[in-house]
Amino acid sequence: MSDNKVSLHRMIKSSPEKVYRAFTDATAIASWLPPYGFLCTVHDMNVQIGGTFKMSFHNFTTGNGHSFGGEYLEIKPNEFLKYTDKFDDPNMPGIMTTSIWLKKTLVGTELKVLQEGIPAVIPVEMCYLGWQESLEKLIKLVEPEISDAG
């Protein structure tokens, strides 16, 4: 197992409930998780301890993609998520573990992300850059307060 890891921290002007929903709703996560230039298809998502998920990222430029999936290990709604990720590609072996902490603050939500066990073939800098882009998209999804009134 690789000891490659990335850690990110953000303050988000939104409630922990809304940020948590962005991690646990298939349509939402497909909109923000893939880095710029990629599309995401969520094939399956069962957010419960022992539940699994399966997704694919598609490179919009080349049309190529990769699929991955994992299992939810720990869940505390609106506070904490821990899940595994494993690529289907045998050239990217190992199981990654991602931990997500959400904490209510005066301004909204403190978000901490730790992804461990990143396959050695993936440059850590690229993974970190990808997470930065994803979190930028997450913030643009959860910070606007839009009412249904028309």
C-alpha positions in Angstrom: 0.0 0.0 0.0 1.3 3.4 -0.9 1.8 6.0 1.8 0.9 8.9 -0.6 -1.8 11.2 0.9 -3.4 14.6 0.4 -5.0 16.7 3.0 -7.3 19.7 2.3 -9.1 22.3 4.5 -11.8 24.8 3.5 -14.3 27.1 5.2 -17.6 27.0 3.3 -20.4 29.5 3.6 -23.1 26.8 3.8 -24.6 24.5 6.4 -23.0 21.1 7.3 -26.3 19.5 6.2 -26.0 21.0 2.7 -22.3 20.1 2.3 -23.0 16.5 3.6 -25.8 16.2 1.1 -23.4 17.2 -1.7 -21.2 14.1 -0.7 -24.2 11.7 -0.4 -26.5 12.6 -3.3 -25.5 10.9 -6.6 -26.5 13.8 -8.9 -24.8 16.3 -6.7 -21.5 14.4 -6.4 -21.4 13.8 -10.1 -21.6 17.5 -10.7 -18.7 18.6 -8.5 -16.3 15.6 -7.8 -14.7 15.2 -11.2 -11.9 17.7 -11.8 -12.2 20.3 -14.6 -12.3 18.6 -18.0 -13.9 15.4 -16.7 -17.5 14.1 -16.5 -18.7 11.7 -13.8 -21.3 8.9 -14.1 -22.5 7.5 -10.8 -23.5 3.9 -11.5 -24.5 3.0 -7.9 -24.4 4.7 -4.6 -25.7 3.2 -1.3 -24.7 5.6 1.5 -24.8 3.4 4.6 -22.1 1.6 6.6 -21.1 -1.3 4.5 -22.9 0.2 1.5 -20.9 0.6 -1.7 -20.6 3.0 -4.7 -19.4 2.8 -8.2 -18.5 5.7 -10.5 -16.6 6.5 -13.7 -14.7 9.6 -14.7 -14.5 10.4 -18.4 -11.9 12.7 -19.9 -14.0 15.1 -22.1 -11.0 15.8 -24.4 -10.0 12.3 -25.2 -13.1 10.3 -24.4 -11.1 7.9 -22.2 -12.2 7.1 -18.7 -11.6 5.1 -15.6 -13.9 3.6 -13.1 -13.6 3.1 -9.4 -15.7 2.1 -6.4 -15.6 1.6 -2.8 -17.3 1.0 0.5 -18.6 3.3 3.2 -16.8 2.5 6.5 -18.1 5.2 8.9 -21.0 7.6 8.6 -22.1 10.3 11.0 -24.6 12.4 9.1 -23.6 16.0 8.7 -20.3 15.4 10.5 -18.2 12.6 9.2 -17.8 10.2 6.2 -15.1 7.6 5.7 -15.0 5.4 2.6 -12.6 3.4 0.5 -11.8 3.9 -3.2 -10.3 1.2 -5.5 -9.6 1.8 -9.2 -10.8 -1.0 -11.6 -7.5 -0.5 -13.5 -5.0 -3.1 -12.3 -2.2 -0.6 -13.1 -3.5 1.6 -10.2 -3.5 -1.0 -7.4 -4.4 -0.5 -3.8 -7.2 0.8 -1.7 -7.4 4.4 -0.9 -9.3 5.7 2.2 -11.0 9.1 2.2 -12.1 10.8 5.4 -14.4 13.9 5.4 -14.9 16.0 8.5 -17.7 18.6 8.6 -18.0 21.0 11.6 -20.5 23.8 12.0 -18.9 27.2 12.5 -19.9 30.8 12.8 -19.6 31.3 9.1 -20.9 27.9 7.9 -18.9 24.7 7.7 -15.3 23.8 8.3 -14.4 21.0 5.8 -11.4 18.7 6.2 -10.5 16.1 3.6 -7.8 13.4 4.1 -7.2 10.9 1.3 -4.7 8.2 2.1 -3.2 5.3 0.1 -3.1 7.0 -3.2 -1.6 4.6 -5.8 2.1 5.3 -6.4 1.5 5.8 -10.1 -0.6 8.9 -9.4 1.5 11.9 -8.7 0.4 13.3 -5.3 0.6 16.9 -6.8 -1.9 15.9 -9.5 -4.3 14.4 -6.9 -4.0 17.5 -4.7 -4.7 19.7 -7.7 -7.7 17.6 -8.7 -9.1 17.8 -5.1 -8.6 21.6 -5.2 -10.6 21.9 -8.4 -13.3 19.5 -7.0 -13.7 21.6 -3.8 -13.9 24.8 -5.9 -16.9 23.2 -7.7 -18.4 21.9 -4.5 -18.3 25.4 -3.0 -20.0 26.8 -6.1 -22.8 24.2 -5.7 -23.5 24.6 -1.9 -22.9 28.3 -1.2 -25.7 29.8 -3.3 -29.0 30.1 -1.4 -31.6 29.8 -4.1 -35.3 29.8 -3.2 -38.0 28.0 -5.2 -40.2 31.1 -5.3 -40.7 32.3 -8.8 
